């Protein structure tokens, strides 16, 4: 599956193109009530399974004055046309995730 384009590759514009080092230490912000003792079980981490991004054609967008006020948020406008859209597929276990 596609998990992102190479640096400079337009097809991977929004998708991550580098693996995140899993051995990085994250500072634990919540230490009260034993929260700092909890860890994610091995193999139960968030996993990016797929990422595809597409360049969008903004030529179908409307001028701001041509969009009715009640449809503004649902219409593409030329003042801020969309350029890309991304479709991400994640695997995130819900149960049996934490260990103390």
N, C-alpha and C positions, 0 to 999 in steps of 0.2 A: 504494500500500500504506500501511497505517497505521503511522506511526513515532512514535506517542505522542500523548497527548491534550494539550489546552491546560491551562495552570495552573488548578487548581481543578476540572478535568474529571475526574470519578471514573473514567471509562473509561481514562484515561491515568495511573492512580495509580502504577504501577511502571515504565512506559515513559518513556524520556527525552523531554522536551518542548521542549528547546532544542538548537539546533545547537551543536556544539563548534567553537570557532574553530580552524581548521587552521593559522593562522599563529602559534600559541602556541609558544614555545620551551621545550623540556623539557631540564632539566639532565641531562647524560649522566653516569651513575654509574660505568660501567665504562670505564676509560680505558687499562688495561694491554693490552699486546699489540696495539695498534691498534684496539681495539673502538670507540673514539670516532670513528673515520673512517667507520664504516658508517652508511648511511642507507637508508630505504625508498624504492624507486623510485616516482616519481609514477604514480598510477593503481593501485598495488598495496597500498594501505592497507586496514585493516580497515574494512568498510562495514556499517552496520546497515541491512538491507533491509526488515525488518518487525518490529513489536512489537505484540502484543495482550495485554491483561490482562483477567482476569475476576474479579469478586468471588465468593467462595465462601460457601456456606451451611454454617455450623458446627453446625447443629442436629442433624446425624447423628453428631456426635462423642460419644464415650463417657466416662464418669467414669473417672478413673485406676484406681480399685479394681476396675472391671469388665473391664479389659484384662489378659489373661494376660501374664505377664512375658516370655515368648518372642515375643510379638506386639506389644510396646509400640511399637517403632519403626515398625511398618507400619500402625498404627491412628491415627485422628484422636482427640485427647483434648480434653476441655473445659477443662483447665488451660491449654492453649496451642493454641486452635483456629486453623486456617489462615484467613486473611482474603482473600488474593488469590493468584492464580497468574499467571505471565507466560510467554509463549511468544515467544522471540526468534529471528530469522532473521538470520544474519550471512553476509557474503561475506568470506573471508579467503584470499587467494592463498597458495599454499605454495611454488611454485617461482618462480625469477627475481624474487625480492622485494627483494633487497638490492643496494646498490651501494657501492663503496668509493671 
